[in-house]
């Protein structure tokens, strides 16, 4: 589960981040943002954040600069008002409605926070001292969904809500690596409902556009499976389940031998977050769900990157449609 969080620009000037013992918190927050978070802040105030970043120790300044340039973020429509300048809970809720977490410096006394209470739940928004993020309910739930996998018989709607929905909300490009996906689409054709259609229908809920790339064993060029997939995309390209959520779709076939050697694991990569699924895209097939492992990783340095490199250089055929 992705955590939508905020801290204001003055937080980067606090002793939590710039003090003598700040190394562990800097590293934790940057890793937390990369793997579990989407940072909401006013983009018009970015220069204010960057000013404080330049004042940090060089090794942390470099990491925060990379985070602001590369990690998930979204614009928060606020004025110059800092968190601690918001005077009451009603104004706080109005300002940060929809977010999961607002972080303030340790030892802050504000809206119920004090030495005896370092986490306050304000109408579903958790306000927290930076050293107590571990104690937040949203953080605990995020770890739970990252680690527990998927139980047999799970409801796909609940699985989507817990594991995919917020990632999809903040994603533009999706890459699927699943050796058996195209064969399974062909097998499920008679049901009029396949894993790709189920997945795309979930994406439709976000009212945004995605470019989806699929790597699977689609047999040789001009094979029956190739013709089936090409015809499926051509026939359905104007259907809402494809045209509404997609800016484009690319389907690439690689041989079973390449998958066996380099890409046996199955992945869904949403921008820079990789979900490794034990049973892969089977999760979205119109069949009862079997138990499956599910883990989250950064794409960089992961097995996904190695698999993608091998697959992209061994493509047998490719079908692509751009809207």
C-alpha positions in Angstrom: 0.0 0.0 0.0 1.4 3.4 -1.0 1.4 6.1 1.7 0.6 9.6 0.6 2.6 11.9 2.9 3.6 15.5 3.5 6.2 17.5 5.4 6.8 21.2 4.9 10.0 22.8 3.8 11.1 23.8 7.3 11.2 20.1 8.3 14.4 19.8 6.3 15.9 22.5 8.5 15.1 20.7 11.7 17.6 18.9 13.9 15.9 15.6 12.8 17.4 16.0 9.4 20.4 18.3 9.8 21.5 17.5 13.4 24.5 15.5 14.5 22.5 12.2 14.8 20.4 12.6 11.7 22.0 9.9 9.5 19.5 7.1 10.3 16.4 9.3 9.9 17.7 10.7 6.6 18.3 7.2 5.3 15.0 5.9 6.6 12.9 8.7 5.1 14.5 8.5 1.7 14.1 4.7 1.6 10.5 5.0 2.8 9.7 7.5 0.1 11.3 5.4 -2.6 9.5 2.1 -1.7 6.4 3.1 0.2 5.5 6.7 -0.4 4.2 9.4 -2.6 5.3 12.9 -1.4 2.6 15.6 -1.6 4.0 19.1 -1.6 3.3 22.4 -3.4 5.4 22.4 -6.5 5.5 26.2 -6.5 7.5 25.9 -3.3 10.1 23.5 -4.6 12.8 26.1 -4.6 12.2 26.5 -0.8 12.8 22.8 -0.3 15.8 22.8 -2.5 17.3 25.8 -0.5 17.2 23.7 2.7 18.5 20.6 0.9 21.6 22.6 -0.2 22.3 23.3 3.4 22.5 19.6 4.4 25.6 17.4 4.7 26.7 16.7 1.1 25.9 13.0 1.2 22.4 13.6 2.3 21.9 16.6 0.1 22.7 14.4 -2.9 20.2 11.8 -1.8 17.4 14.3 -1.2 18.1 15.9 -4.6 17.8 12.5 -6.3 14.6 11.8 -4.4 13.0 15.1 -5.4 14.0 14.5 -9.0 13.0 10.8 -9.3 10.7 9.6 -6.6 6.9 9.7 -6.7 5.4 13.1 -5.9 2.2 15.0 -6.4 1.3 18.7 -6.3 -0.4 19.8 -3.1 -2.5 22.9 -3.7 -1.5 25.0 -0.6 -0.3 28.5 -0.1 2.9 29.3 1.8 1.4 28.3 5.2 3.6 25.8 7.1 2.1 22.9 8.9 2.6 24.4 12.4 0.9 27.6 11.2 -2.4 25.8 10.7 -4.3 26.7 13.9 -7.0 24.0 14.4 -8.0 20.5 13.4 -10.7 21.7 10.9 -8.2 23.7 9.0 -5.7 20.9 9.2 -8.2 18.4 7.7 -9.2 20.8 5.0 -5.6 21.4 4.0 -4.5 17.7 4.0 -7.7 15.9 3.1 -7.0 12.5 1.5 -3.4 12.2 2.7 -2.4 9.4 5.0 0.5 11.0 6.9 1.8 14.4 7.9 5.3 14.5 9.4 6.6 17.1 11.9 9.9 17.4 13.8 10.4 15.4 17.0 9.3 17.1 20.2 6.7 19.2 18.4 3.7 20.2 20.6 0.9 20.6 18.2 -2.8 19.5 17.7 -2.6 16.8 20.3 1.1 15.8 19.9 3.3 16.1 22.9 5.9 14.1 24.9 3.2 11.5 25.9 1.6 11.2 22.4 3.7 11.2 19.3 1.0 10.1 16.8 -2.4 11.8 16.5 -5.1 10.5 14.2 -7.0 13.5 12.9 -10.1 12.3 10.9 -8.0 9.6 9.3 -4.9 11.7 8.7 -2.0 10.6 10.9 0.1 13.5 12.3 3.4 12.2 13.6 6.8 13.0 15.1 9.4 11.9 12.5 11.0 9.3 14.8 7.6 7.6 15.4 6.6 6.9 11.8 7.1 3.2 12.6 4.1 3.6 15.1 1.6 4.8 12.5 -1.2 2.6 11.4 -0.7 3.5 7.7 3.0 2.4 8.0 2.0 -0.9 9.7 -0.6 -1.6 7.0 1.9 -0.8 4.2 4.4 -3.2 5.6 1.7 -5.8 6.1 0.6 -5.7 2.5 4.2 -5.6 1.3 5.1 -8.8 3.2 2.0 -11.0 3.7 1.4 -12.2 0.1 -2.1 -13.1 -1.2 -4.2 -15.7 0.4 -6.1 -18.4 -1.5 -9.7 -17.4 -2.3 -8.9 -13.6 -1.8 -11.3 -11.1 -3.4 -9.5 -9.5 -6.3 -11.2 -6.1 -5.6 -9.8 -6.1 -2.1 -6.3 -7.2 -3.3 -6.4 -4.4 -5.8 -7.5 -1.8 -3.2 -4.8 -2.9 -0.8 -1.8 -3.5 -3.1 -2.3 -1.8 -6.4 -4.8 1.1 -6.3 -2.6 3.9 -4.9 0.4 2.8 -7.0 -1.8 3.0 -10.1 -3.0 6.5 -9.0 0.6 7.7 -9.2 1.9 5.7 -12.1 2.2 6.4 -15.9 4.1 3.4 -17.3 3.4 -0.2 -16.5 5.6 -3.1 -17.6 4.4 -6.7 -17.2 6.7 -9.7 -17.5 4.8 -13.0 -17.4 5.9 -16.0 -19.3 2.4 -17.5 -19.5 0.2 -14.4 -19.8 -0.5 -14.5 -23.6 -1.2 -18.3 -23.6 -3.6 -17.7 -20.7 -5.4 -14.9 -22.6 -5.9 -17.3 -25.5 -7.2 -20.0 -23.1 -9.6 -17.6 -21.4 -11.0 -16.2 -24.7 -14.2 -18.1 -24.5 -15.1 -16.5 -21.2 -15.1 -13.0 -22.7 -13.0 -11.9 -19.7 -9.3 -12.3 -19.4 -6.6 -11.1 -17.0 -5.7 -8.1 -19.1 -9.3 -6.9 -19.3 -9.7 -7.3 -15.6 -6.5 -5.4 -14.9 -7.4 -2.6 -17.4 -10.8 -2.2 -15.9 -9.2 -1.5 -12.6 -7.0 1.1 -14.2 -10.1 2.8 -15.7 -11.1 3.7 -12.2 -8.2 6.1 -11.9 -9.3 8.3 -14.9 -5.9 8.7 -16.3 -3.7 7.3 -19.1 -1.1 4.6 -18.9 1.4 3.1 -21.4 1.4 -0.7 -20.8 4.2 -3.0 -22.1 3.8 -6.8 -21.9 6.6 -9.4 -22.3 5.3 -12.9 -22.6 5.8 -16.1 -24.6 3.7 -15.5 -27.6 5.3 -18.2 -29.8 6.9 -17.4 -33.1 6.0 -14.6 -35.5 2.8 -15.4 -37.5 2.0 -18.3 -35.2 -1.6 -18.9 -34.2 -1.0 -17.2 -30.8 0.6 -14.2 -32.5 -2.4 -13.9 -34.9 -4.8 -14.2 -31.9 -3.1 -11.4 -29.9 -2.8 -9.1 -32.9 -6.4 -9.6 -33.8 -7.5 -9.1 -30.2 -5.8 -5.7 -29.9 -7.0 -4.7 -33.4 -10.6 -5.7 -32.7 -10.8 -4.2 -29.2 -8.6 -1.1 -29.6 -11.6 1.2 -29.6 -13.3 -0.6 -26.7 -13.5 1.4 -23.5 -11.5 -1.1 -21.5 -8.5 -0.4 -23.8 -9.1 3.1 -25.1 -10.1 4.7 -21.7 -7.1 3.8 -19.6 -4.4 3.5 -22.2 -2.1 6.0 -24.0 -0.6 3.0 -25.7 0.0 -0.7 -25.5 3.0 -2.8 -26.6 3.0 -6.6 -26.6 6.4 -8.3 -27.1 6.9 -12.1 -27.6 10.0 -13.8 -26.4 10.8 -17.5 -26.6 10.0 -19.9 -23.8 13.7 -20.8 -23.6 14.6 -17.1 -22.9 12.0 -17.0 -20.2 13.2 -20.2 -18.7 16.8 -19.0 -18.5 16.4 -15.3 -17.6 12.8 -14.4 -16.7 11.1 -17.2 -14.9 10.0 -14.8 -12.1 6.9 -12.8 -12.9 6.7 -9.0 -12.4 4.4 -6.0 -12.7 6.5 -2.8 -12.7 4.6 0.4 -12.1 7.0 3.2 -12.9 9.9 2.5 -10.6 8.2 0.1 -8.2 8.4 -3.7 -9.0 5.8 -6.1 -7.7 7.1 -9.6 -7.9 4.2 -12.1 -8.0 4.6 -15.8 -7.4 1.7 -16.6 -9.7 2.1 -13.6 -11.8 -0.8 -12.2 -13.9 -2.9 -15.3 -13.0 -4.0 -13.1 -10.1 -6.3 -11.2 -12.5 -7.7 -14.3 -14.4 -11.5 -15.0 -14.1 -10.8 -17.9 -11.8 -10.5 -18.4 -8.0 -7.3 -16.9 -6.7 -4.6 -19.3 -5.5 -2.2 -18.3 -2.7 0.7 -16.3 -4.0 3.8 -14.5 -2.8 3.9 -10.8 -3.4 6.9 -8.5 -2.7 7.7 -4.9 -3.5 11.1 -3.6 -4.6 12.7 -0.7 -6.4 13.3 -1.6 -10.0 16.9 -0.5 -10.0 19.3 -3.4 -9.3 16.4 -5.8 -9.1 15.9 -9.1 -11.0 13.2 -7.2 -13.0 15.9 -5.0 -14.6 18.0 -8.1 -15.5 15.0 -9.9 -17.0 13.9 -6.8 -19.0 17.3 -6.3 -20.5 17.4 -9.9 -21.7 13.9 -9.9 -23.0 14.0 -6.6 -24.8 17.0 -7.8 -26.8 15.4 -11.1 -27.8 12.0 -10.1 -29.2 10.4 -12.5 -31.7 7.5 -10.2 -32.6 5.9 -7.0 -31.4 2.4 -5.5 -31.6 1.9 -1.9 -30.6 -1.0 0.6 -30.7 -0.7 4.2 -29.6 -3.8 6.3 -28.9 
